[in-house]
Amino acid sequence: MLNQIWLTFLSVGPGIFCIGYTIGTGSVTSMAKAGSEYGMKLIWVLLLSVFFSWILMEAYGRYAVVTGETSIFAFKKRLKFGKWWAFLTIMGVVIAQWSALSGILGLTSNGIYEVVRLFIPGLNETNYWFILGIAIFLIVILYGILLIGKYSLFEKVLIILVTLMGFSFLISMFIVLPPVKEIISGFIPTIPPGGSLMVAAFVGTTMAAPTFVIRPLIVKEKGWGKSSVKEQSKDARTSAILMFVISGSILVAATGALFHEGKTINKVLDMAYALEPVAGKMTVAVFMVGTMSAGISSIFPILMVAPLLIEDYRNGKMDTRSKLFKGLTGFACLIGLTVPIFGSNPITAQIATQVASVFVLPLVITGILVLINDRNLMGEYKAGNFFNIGLVAALIFSLIISYNGILGLKSFLF
């Protein structure tokens, strides 16, 4: 069974970047916090979000393999007011991703420090310089890998991180598995009191706009063309399934470990410490390996998002060796250090920035909805009725969640 799971991870090509963008410490935080406060009551939101993510990954991937064009370049070239459409998409995605970056790095470095404390109890509960040192070390290593500039290397790094993450969270889930009946009941749509912000955070971390707009660049870099339509579809489907399994395992584990005990998430290791009485320190370490892998697997592609989208706008291709790529990824590294430097609460920052991600979604969905229905471009691969229903439903869902996010942010801030 474990061998089959490993082969499944290896079979995901461009989709591995989708998982990297989608499942980070934002997902871990949102799923763990939701499970601790509401149990399984929001798993239906996760299922809907993953379903729509699959629809959008398929749409962007299909457009790329059929036309050979990338998303931002196609927005600029094919849509009415295309330059503005492309510009607003780039700005929305980059601002949301850069805002999330510092929270992710903060959570990851805090998590590593907590694991060290777990095995060296004499360390202080908080140690600003130690945590900042971890953050700087991580960002320097990741930047060094990016300077090599090889897509194949990026993919291999992400496969390792995502595999570690998946195994860690699945093991944690089975240790504290709640009743199956309780899990099934969560698929009945309902929003518990005070859950509006968390619903928006769920969607923001699962239906991640960069997951979709970056996909054509990765597909093109992979060398896929019209002959790879089925391969692309399999990649999108496998990626969506893995997203649901990994994110769902965190939600289930949080429900089993925290919800029935009346405990909620207030700091990075609350979830892991709840596992310790059940299975000991090693289980805590396993969960934190998953959390750290999730964080690093998100930081890695987020650092690249700005230069990739700008090159997409300018040339419609991926260029990981240019001065622009090196400069903007370096600048993103500095942005990532803001939460560790100022010592902000990374969990609060993380949930707020995940909500911000939903507001660019309607723009991203509308753009591909127009493009994939252009018969002159798509020919026989033009979206059919079922696919269009899925895209329109995703658009309506994103608009509802955006409105829900505004209400949630209003109550969160005021």
N, C-alpha and C positions, 0 to 999 in steps of 0.2 A: 504493500500500500504506500509506504513512504517513498519507494522508488518511483511509483506512478505519479505521486504528487511532485517529486523533483523533476520528472520528465515534463510535466504540465508547465511548470515554471519556465523550463528551458525552451518550451515551444512558443512562448510569448515573445514576439519580436518588438515592433514599435509599441505594442501594448504595455511593455515593461515601463516605458516612459510615462504612459497614462497612469499606471499604478503608482509610480514615483510621485507624480504631481498630485494625485488624488489622496493617497493614504500616507499622511505624515503625522506629526504630533498633533496637528489640528484634528485629525480623525480620532486619534487615540483619546485626546482630551474630550472632544464632543461626545464620542460613544461612551466613554467611561463615566462622564458626568451625567449623561442622559440615563444610563443604566442604573447609576447610583440613586438618582432622584425619581425616575419614573418607571424603573424596571424595563419590561419588554414593550411598553406601550407605544414606542416610536419606531419599532422595527419596520412597520409598514412604510414610513417615510424613507427609510434606507432602501427598501425594496423598490419603491417608485423611482427614487433618485438614480439607482443603479440601472434600472430598466431604461430610463430616459438617457442615461449616459451611454448605454450600449447603442441606442438609436443614433445618437449624435456622433459617436466614434465611427459607426458604420457609414453614416452620411459623409463625414469629412474624409474618411479613408477611401470610400468608393469614388468620391469626386477626384481625389488625388490620383488614384491608379488609372482612372478612365481618361482624364484630361491632361495629366502630367503637371497640373498647376497646384500651387500652394494656396492656403486660405487667404492670408492678408493680401497677397499679390492679386488673387482673383477678386477680392472685395474692391480693391482699387481699380482694377481693369474692367470688371463686369457689372458692377452695381451702379445705380443712379446715386449721384453724390458719393461716388466710391472712395475718393481720397479722404473725405471726412469720415466715412464709415470705417475705413481702415485705421485712420488716426485715432478715433475714439475707442476702437477695439483695443489697439495697442496700449493706449493710455490706461484704459480700465483694467486690463489684464496686468500690466506692469505695476500699477499702483497697488492693486490688491495683493499681488504676489510679493512685492517688496515689503508691504506692510506686514504680511504674515511671516516673512523671513526672520525678522528679529525675534519674534515670539517662538518660532520653531527652534532656532539656535539656543535661545534661553532655556526652553524646556529640555532640550537634549543635553546641554551642558549641566543643568541642574540634576537631570536623571543620572548621568554618569557619576556625579559627585555623591549622590545618594547611594548608589551601588557601592562606591568606595567606602562610605560610612558604614554600610551594612556589614562589611567585613573588617573594618577598623573602627570600632565603636567610640574610640577616644576622640575622634575628630568632632569639631564644633558642628552644631546643627546648621549653621550658615557660615560660609567662608567665601567672602566676595572675591578675593584674589585667586583662590584656587579655581572657582567656577569660571571666572574671566579667563584664566589661563587655559582651561579646557576648551572654552569657546574659541579662543585664538588659535589653539593647536588644531582643532577640527577644521576651521575655515581655511587655514594655511594649507593643510593636506588636500582638501577638496579643490582649492584654487590651483595647487600644483598639478593635480590630475587634469583639470580643465586646460591648463597651458599645453598639455601634450596634444590636445585637439583632435583625437581620433574617436569617431562615433562608435566603432567596435569596442573600444576600451570602456566608453561610457556605458554601453549596453551590458557588458560583463560585470561591471561594478554594481549596476542596478539589479541584475539578476541575483547576485550574491546577497545584497541587502534585503531585497524583497523576499527571497527564500527564507532567510533568517527570521524576518518579521513574521511571515506566515506560519512557520513552524512554532515560533514562540507563543503567539497568541492562541493558536489552536490547542497547544498543550495546556495553557492557562485555562482555557474555556472548559476542557474536559475535567479538570480538577475540581471546579466549583459549579458544575452544570446544574441549573435550576430545573424544575419539573418541565417536561416537554409540553404539557398542557398550557403552562404559563407562556412559553415561547410562541406557541401557535396562536394564543389569544391576542398577541401583539400585532398580528396581521390585520386585525379589525381597525379601520381608520378612526382615530380619535386623538384630539390634542388635549392633554391634561392641563389643568390650571397652571399658568406660569410657564408653559412649554413653548410659547411662540418663538422666543429667541433661539431656543435649542433646535426647533424645526428648521429655522433659517440657517443655523450653523451646520446642521446635517446636510442640507442641500448645497451650501457653500463649499463644504469640504468634499462632497461626492460628485456633484455636477460642476466640476471645476472647469471654467472657461479655457485655461491654457491646455488642459487635457485634449480639447478638441482642435483648437486653432494651431497647435504645434504638430498635431498628428500628421498632416500632409507633408510637412518638412521631413519627418522621420521616415515616413513611407517612401518618399522620394530618395532619401539618403540610402535606404535599404535596397533600392534598385527595383522596386515593384512597379509593374506596369499593368496593362489590360489583362495580360495572361495571369495576373495574380489576384484577380477579383475574389475568388473563393478563399485564397490564402489570407487576404486582408480581412474578409468577413469572419473567418475562424479566429483570427488574432483579436478582433474587436469583441467577439462573443466570449472567448476565454478570459480576456482581460476583465470584462464586466462580471463574470462569475467569480473570479478571484477577488475582485473588489468587495463583492457582497459577502463572501466567505470570511475574508480577513476582518473587515469592519464589523460584521455581525458577531464574530467570535469575541471581539472586545466588548460589545454591548452585552452579550450573554454572560461573559465572565464578570462584568461589573454588577449585573443583576444578581448573580449567584453569590458574589463575595460581599457586596455592599448594601444593596437595596433592602434585603430582609433584615439587615442589622441596623437599618436607619442611619447609615453613614453616607456622607457625601464627599465629593472631591474638593479639597481646598489647596492641596499642594501636589507636586509632581508624583511623589511616591505613595500617596494615600491608597491608590488602587493596589499597588504591589504589597504594601504592608498588610492589607486585608487578606491577602493570600497566605501570609507567613504562618498564622496559627494552624492553617489547614495542612500545609505541605512543606513548611520550613523555608529557610533562607534561599535554598537553591531555586525554588519556584519563583521567589521574588526576583532573583537574578535572571531567570528565564524570561519573565515578563518584561523586565527592564531591557534585556537584549532586544526584544521586539520593539519596545518604545524607541530605543536609540537607533535601531535600524530604520524604523519609520521616519524618524527625524532626519537622519543623514540622507535617506533615499529621496526625501522631499527637498532638502537644501540643495542637493546636487543639481537637479533640473531647474529649480527656481533661479539659481545663479545665472543660468543661461538664457532665461526667458526674454529679457530685453534685447540683447544683440541678435537672437534668433528671429524675433518678430521684426526688428528693423531691417535685417538683411532680407527677410521675406518680402517686406514692402518694397525694398529697393531692387532686388534681383530675383525674387521668387526661388531662393535656394538657401541651403544651410552652409555657412562658412564659419568654421570653428578655429581658424588659424589667423584671422585678420586682427589688426590692431584694435578695431572696434570691439570685437569679441573679448579680447584680453582686457581692454580698458573698462568696459561696462560690467564684466564679471567681477573685476577687481573692485569697482565702485559698489556693486551689490554686496560684496564681502564686508565692506565697511558699514553698510546699512544693517547687515545682519548682526553686527556687534553692538547695536544701540541698546537693546534690552539688557544684555550682559553687562555693558559698561555702566548704565544708569541704575541697574539693579531693580528694574520694574518687575511686577508680578507677571510671569510669563503666561500663566493660565488665563488671567483676565485679558491680556493682550491678544492671546491666541483666539479665544472665542469671538471677541469683537471683530478681529480682522477676517475670520472665516465668514462672518455675516456679510462683510463688505464685498466678498467675491460674487454674491448672487446678482448684484445690480448690473453687471455687464452681460449676464447670460442672455437676456432677451435679444440683445444686439447680435450676439454670436449665433443664436438659433435662427433668427430671421434671415441673416445673411446666407447661411447654408440652405435654408428652405427655398430661397429664390434660385440659387445656383444649381441645386440638384434637380430642379424641375425645368431647367432649360434644355429642351430636346435637341437644340443645335449642338450643345456641348456634350450631353450625356447619351444621346441616341437611345439604344435599347436598355441602357442602364439607368434611365430616368426613373425617379421615385414613383412607385405605384401607389395605389389608394391606401393600402395598409400602412405603408411607410410614411405617407403624408399625414395620415391620422396620428401616427406616433409623434411626428415632428410638431404638428399643431398642438397636440396635447402637452408636449414638452414645453412649448412656448407659453401656453396658458398656465401651466404649472409654475414656470419660472416667474411669470408676472404676479401670480398669487403669492408665491414665496417672497418675492421682492417687497410686496406690500406688507406681508407678515413680518419681514425683517425690519422694515421701517418702524412698525409698531413695537417690535421687540427691542430695538435699539433705543427707542424713545423711553421705554420703561427702564431699560438698563442704565441709561445716562442720566435720566431725570427722576 
